[in-house]
């Protein structure tokens, strides 16, 4: 019964939104993430080139198996393919999945 119950547990959709500069707004990303079903959204205004992204680190640390991390576009999560693979590996290592709305 526990195995069936865990298979029927809905995934948590967790959004991540990032703007590169203070002048940019997160509004469009937040609207898209909410429309995709994200109830929890981590957001920050920081360059993707910076490795010290506190909200990204907080999101990754709190991931649970079955979670789905959702971004509006790949470049909101990572600035390079190497960076993207590294972050997605951490997501997968936590037992979670990754989804980009723009790449669907």
mmCIF file of the C-alpha atoms, coordinates in Angstrom:
data_MODEL
# 
_entry.id   MODEL 
# 
loop_
_atom_site.group_PDB 
_atom_site.id 
_atom_site.type_symbol 
_atom_site.label_atom_id 
_atom_site.label_alt_id 
_atom_site.label_comp_id 
_atom_site.label_asym_id 
_atom_site.label_entity_id 
_atom_site.label_seq_id 
_atom_site.pdbx_PDB_ins_code 
_atom_site.Cartn_x 
_atom_site.Cartn_y 
_atom_site.Cartn_z 
_atom_site.occupancy 
_atom_site.B_iso_or_equiv 
_atom_site.pdbx_formal_charge 
_atom_site.auth_seq_id 
_atom_site.auth_comp_id 
_atom_site.auth_asym_id 
_atom_site.auth_atom_id 
_atom_site.pdbx_PDB_model_num 
ATOM 1   C CA . UNK A 1 1   ? 0.000  0.000  0.000   1.00 0.00 ? 1   UNK A CA 1 
ATOM 2   C CA . UNK A 1 2   ? 2.825  2.444  0.740   1.00 0.00 ? 2   UNK A CA 1 
ATOM 3   C CA . UNK A 1 3   ? 4.309  1.877  -2.711  1.00 0.00 ? 3   UNK A CA 1 
ATOM 4   C CA . UNK A 1 4   ? 0.994  2.701  -4.386  1.00 0.00 ? 4   UNK A CA 1 
ATOM 5   C CA . UNK A 1 5   ? 0.447  5.726  -2.168  1.00 0.00 ? 5   UNK A CA 1 
ATOM 6   C CA . UNK A 1 6   ? 3.872  7.143  -3.015  1.00 0.00 ? 6   UNK A CA 1 
ATOM 7   C CA . UNK A 1 7   ? 3.222  6.617  -6.731  1.00 0.00 ? 7   UNK A CA 1 
ATOM 8   C CA . UNK A 1 8   ? -0.046 8.562  -6.435  1.00 0.00 ? 8   UNK A CA 1 
ATOM 9   C CA . UNK A 1 9   ? 1.498  11.462 -4.536  1.00 0.00 ? 9   UNK A CA 1 
ATOM 10  C CA . UNK A 1 10  ? 1.378  14.517 -6.790  1.00 0.00 ? 10  UNK A CA 1 
ATOM 11  C CA . UNK A 1 11  ? 4.672  16.115 -7.707  1.00 0.00 ? 11  UNK A CA 1 
ATOM 12  C CA . UNK A 1 12  ? 5.522  19.472 -6.216  1.00 0.00 ? 12  UNK A CA 1 
ATOM 13  C CA . UNK A 1 13  ? 6.041  21.977 -9.023  1.00 0.00 ? 13  UNK A CA 1 
ATOM 14  C CA . UNK A 1 14  ? 8.766  24.353 -7.890  1.00 0.00 ? 14  UNK A CA 1 
ATOM 15  C CA . UNK A 1 15  ? 9.502  27.409 -9.978  1.00 0.00 ? 15  UNK A CA 1 
ATOM 16  C CA . UNK A 1 16  ? 12.763 29.284 -10.321 1.00 0.00 ? 16  UNK A CA 1 
ATOM 17  C CA . UNK A 1 17  ? 12.804 32.807 -11.773 1.00 0.00 ? 17  UNK A CA 1 
ATOM 18  C CA . UNK A 1 18  ? 15.882 34.972 -12.274 1.00 0.00 ? 18  UNK A CA 1 
ATOM 19  C CA . UNK A 1 19  ? 16.480 38.399 -13.738 1.00 0.00 ? 19  UNK A CA 1 
ATOM 20  C CA . UNK A 1 20  ? 20.025 39.407 -14.621 1.00 0.00 ? 20  UNK A CA 1 
ATOM 21  C CA . UNK A 1 21  ? 19.901 43.032 -13.558 1.00 0.00 ? 21  UNK A CA 1 
ATOM 22  C CA . UNK A 1 22  ? 18.099 45.151 -11.026 1.00 0.00 ? 22  UNK A CA 1 
ATOM 23  C CA . UNK A 1 23  ? 16.235 47.002 -13.816 1.00 0.00 ? 23  UNK A CA 1 
ATOM 24  C CA . UNK A 1 24  ? 14.660 43.825 -15.201 1.00 0.00 ? 24  UNK A CA 1 
ATOM 25  C CA . UNK A 1 25  ? 11.352 42.568 -13.872 1.00 0.00 ? 25  UNK A CA 1 
ATOM 26  C CA . UNK A 1 26  ? 10.383 39.053 -12.888 1.00 0.00 ? 26  UNK A CA 1 
ATOM 27  C CA . UNK A 1 27  ? 6.660  39.605 -13.529 1.00 0.00 ? 27  UNK A CA 1 
ATOM 28  C CA . UNK A 1 28  ? 6.388  37.705 -16.842 1.00 0.00 ? 28  UNK A CA 1 
ATOM 29  C CA . UNK A 1 29  ? 8.347  34.730 -15.490 1.00 0.00 ? 29  UNK A CA 1 
ATOM 30  C CA . UNK A 1 30  ? 6.293  34.644 -12.293 1.00 0.00 ? 30  UNK A CA 1 
ATOM 31  C CA . UNK A 1 31  ? 3.024  34.734 -14.275 1.00 0.00 ? 31  UNK A CA 1 
ATOM 32  C CA . UNK A 1 32  ? 4.185  31.870 -16.509 1.00 0.00 ? 32  UNK A CA 1 
ATOM 33  C CA . UNK A 1 33  ? 5.374  29.771 -13.560 1.00 0.00 ? 33  UNK A CA 1 
ATOM 34  C CA . UNK A 1 34  ? 2.092  30.267 -11.710 1.00 0.00 ? 34  UNK A CA 1 
ATOM 35  C CA . UNK A 1 35  ? 0.146  29.373 -14.882 1.00 0.00 ? 35  UNK A CA 1 
ATOM 36  C CA . UNK A 1 36  ? 2.242  26.180 -15.099 1.00 0.00 ? 36  UNK A CA 1 
ATOM 37  C CA . UNK A 1 37  ? 1.060  25.209 -11.605 1.00 0.00 ? 37  UNK A CA 1 
ATOM 38  C CA . UNK A 1 38  ? 4.007  26.299 -9.437  1.00 0.00 ? 38  UNK A CA 1 
ATOM 39  C CA . UNK A 1 39  ? 2.931  27.188 -5.922  1.00 0.00 ? 39  UNK A CA 1 
ATOM 40  C CA . UNK A 1 40  ? 6.459  27.662 -4.635  1.00 0.00 ? 40  UNK A CA 1 
ATOM 41  C CA . UNK A 1 41  ? 8.686  29.978 -6.661  1.00 0.00 ? 41  UNK A CA 1 
ATOM 42  C CA . UNK A 1 42  ? 12.254 30.895 -5.815  1.00 0.00 ? 42  UNK A CA 1 
ATOM 43  C CA . UNK A 1 43  ? 13.217 34.221 -7.336  1.00 0.00 ? 43  UNK A CA 1 
ATOM 44  C CA . UNK A 1 44  ? 16.272 36.433 -7.462  1.00 0.00 ? 44  UNK A CA 1 
ATOM 45  C CA . UNK A 1 45  ? 17.850 39.305 -9.330  1.00 0.00 ? 45  UNK A CA 1 
ATOM 46  C CA . UNK A 1 46  ? 21.442 38.313 -9.924  1.00 0.00 ? 46  UNK A CA 1 
ATOM 47  C CA . UNK A 1 47  ? 23.647 37.588 -12.904 1.00 0.00 ? 47  UNK A CA 1 
ATOM 48  C CA . UNK A 1 48  ? 23.565 33.964 -14.022 1.00 0.00 ? 48  UNK A CA 1 
ATOM 49  C CA . UNK A 1 49  ? 27.346 34.167 -14.323 1.00 0.00 ? 49  UNK A CA 1 
ATOM 50  C CA . UNK A 1 50  ? 27.618 34.452 -10.529 1.00 0.00 ? 50  UNK A CA 1 
ATOM 51  C CA . UNK A 1 51  ? 28.075 31.152 -8.783  1.00 0.00 ? 51  UNK A CA 1 
ATOM 52  C CA . UNK A 1 52  ? 26.692 32.549 -5.511  1.00 0.00 ? 52  UNK A CA 1 
ATOM 53  C CA . UNK A 1 53  ? 22.960 32.480 -6.229  1.00 0.00 ? 53  UNK A CA 1 
ATOM 54  C CA . UNK A 1 54  ? 21.395 32.132 -2.807  1.00 0.00 ? 54  UNK A CA 1 
ATOM 55  C CA . UNK A 1 55  ? 17.843 31.324 -3.921  1.00 0.00 ? 55  UNK A CA 1 
ATOM 56  C CA . UNK A 1 56  ? 19.028 28.708 -6.422  1.00 0.00 ? 56  UNK A CA 1 
ATOM 57  C CA . UNK A 1 57  ? 21.110 27.066 -3.697  1.00 0.00 ? 57  UNK A CA 1 
ATOM 58  C CA . UNK A 1 58  ? 18.165 27.188 -1.280  1.00 0.00 ? 58  UNK A CA 1 
ATOM 59  C CA . UNK A 1 59  ? 15.859 25.599 -3.867  1.00 0.00 ? 59  UNK A CA 1 
ATOM 60  C CA . UNK A 1 60  ? 18.340 22.826 -4.702  1.00 0.00 ? 60  UNK A CA 1 
ATOM 61  C CA . UNK A 1 61  ? 18.919 22.072 -1.009  1.00 0.00 ? 61  UNK A CA 1 
ATOM 62  C CA . UNK A 1 62  ? 15.191 21.643 -0.357  1.00 0.00 ? 62  UNK A CA 1 
ATOM 63  C CA . UNK A 1 63  ? 14.380 19.347 -3.286  1.00 0.00 ? 63  UNK A CA 1 
ATOM 64  C CA . UNK A 1 64  ? 12.632 16.072 -2.539  1.00 0.00 ? 64  UNK A CA 1 
ATOM 65  C CA . UNK A 1 65  ? 12.162 12.980 -4.712  1.00 0.00 ? 65  UNK A CA 1 
ATOM 66  C CA . UNK A 1 66  ? 9.335  13.549 -7.174  1.00 0.00 ? 66  UNK A CA 1 
ATOM 67  C CA . UNK A 1 67  ? 9.648  17.333 -7.236  1.00 0.00 ? 67  UNK A CA 1 
ATOM 68  C CA . UNK A 1 68  ? 9.681  19.071 -10.612 1.00 0.00 ? 68  UNK A CA 1 
ATOM 69  C CA . UNK A 1 69  ? 11.802 22.202 -11.027 1.00 0.00 ? 69  UNK A CA 1 
ATOM 70  C CA . UNK A 1 70  ? 10.232 24.514 -13.614 1.00 0.00 ? 70  UNK A CA 1 
ATOM 71  C CA . UNK A 1 71  ? 11.827 27.488 -15.384 1.00 0.00 ? 71  UNK A CA 1 
ATOM 72  C CA . UNK A 1 72  ? 10.454 29.640 -18.184 1.00 0.00 ? 72  UNK A CA 1 
ATOM 73  C CA . UNK A 1 73  ? 13.628 29.355 -20.301 1.00 0.00 ? 73  UNK A CA 1 
ATOM 74  C CA . UNK A 1 74  ? 16.939 27.541 -19.915 1.00 0.00 ? 74  UNK A CA 1 
ATOM 75  C CA . UNK A 1 75  ? 18.917 30.781 -19.686 1.00 0.00 ? 75  UNK A CA 1 
ATOM 76  C CA . UNK A 1 76  ? 17.043 31.714 -16.501 1.00 0.00 ? 76  UNK A CA 1 
ATOM 77  C CA . UNK A 1 77  ? 18.664 28.719 -14.811 1.00 0.00 ? 77  UNK A CA 1 
ATOM 78  C CA . UNK A 1 78  ? 22.147 28.646 -16.350 1.00 0.00 ? 78  UNK A CA 1 
ATOM 79  C CA . UNK A 1 79  ? 24.491 30.721 -18.497 1.00 0.00 ? 79  UNK A CA 1 
ATOM 80  C CA . UNK A 1 80  ? 26.362 27.847 -20.122 1.00 0.00 ? 80  UNK A CA 1 
ATOM 81  C CA . UNK A 1 81  ? 25.756 24.259 -21.117 1.00 0.00 ? 81  UNK A CA 1 
ATOM 82  C CA . UNK A 1 82  ? 28.304 23.153 -18.510 1.00 0.00 ? 82  UNK A CA 1 
ATOM 83  C CA . UNK A 1 83  ? 26.455 25.108 -15.807 1.00 0.00 ? 83  UNK A CA 1 
ATOM 84  C CA . UNK A 1 84  ? 23.108 23.722 -16.992 1.00 0.00 ? 84  UNK A CA 1 
ATOM 85  C CA . UNK A 1 85  ? 24.344 20.114 -16.856 1.00 0.00 ? 85  UNK A CA 1 
ATOM 86  C CA . UNK A 1 86  ? 25.774 20.672 -13.375 1.00 0.00 ? 86  UNK A CA 1 
ATOM 87  C CA . UNK A 1 87  ? 22.508 22.120 -12.022 1.00 0.00 ? 87  UNK A CA 1 
ATOM 88  C CA . UNK A 1 88  ? 20.296 19.513 -13.709 1.00 0.00 ? 88  UNK A CA 1 
ATOM 89  C CA . UNK A 1 89  ? 22.560 16.769 -12.305 1.00 0.00 ? 89  UNK A CA 1 
ATOM 90  C CA . UNK A 1 90  ? 21.972 18.139 -8.803  1.00 0.00 ? 90  UNK A CA 1 
ATOM 91  C CA . UNK A 1 91  ? 18.225 18.165 -9.476  1.00 0.00 ? 91  UNK A CA 1 
ATOM 92  C CA . UNK A 1 92  ? 18.330 14.560 -10.694 1.00 0.00 ? 92  UNK A CA 1 
ATOM 93  C CA . UNK A 1 93  ? 20.554 13.479 -7.805  1.00 0.00 ? 93  UNK A CA 1 
ATOM 94  C CA . UNK A 1 94  ? 17.823 14.736 -5.456  1.00 0.00 ? 94  UNK A CA 1 
ATOM 95  C CA . UNK A 1 95  ? 15.326 12.464 -7.231  1.00 0.00 ? 95  UNK A CA 1 
ATOM 96  C CA . UNK A 1 96  ? 13.603 15.440 -8.838  1.00 0.00 ? 96  UNK A CA 1 
ATOM 97  C CA . UNK A 1 97  ? 12.952 16.325 -12.479 1.00 0.00 ? 97  UNK A CA 1 
ATOM 98  C CA . UNK A 1 98  ? 13.526 19.429 -14.576 1.00 0.00 ? 98  UNK A CA 1 
ATOM 99  C CA . UNK A 1 99  ? 11.197 21.191 -16.991 1.00 0.00 ? 99  UNK A CA 1 
ATOM 100 C CA . UNK A 1 100 ? 11.616 24.289 -19.151 1.00 0.00 ? 100 UNK A CA 1 
ATOM 101 C CA . UNK A 1 101 ? 8.364  25.832 -20.384 1.00 0.00 ? 101 UNK A CA 1 
ATOM 102 C CA . UNK A 1 102 ? 9.982  27.314 -23.532 1.00 0.00 ? 102 UNK A CA 1 
ATOM 103 C CA . UNK A 1 103 ? 11.428 23.952 -24.597 1.00 0.00 ? 103 UNK A CA 1 
ATOM 104 C CA . UNK A 1 104 ? 8.124  22.021 -24.458 1.00 0.00 ? 104 UNK A CA 1 
# 
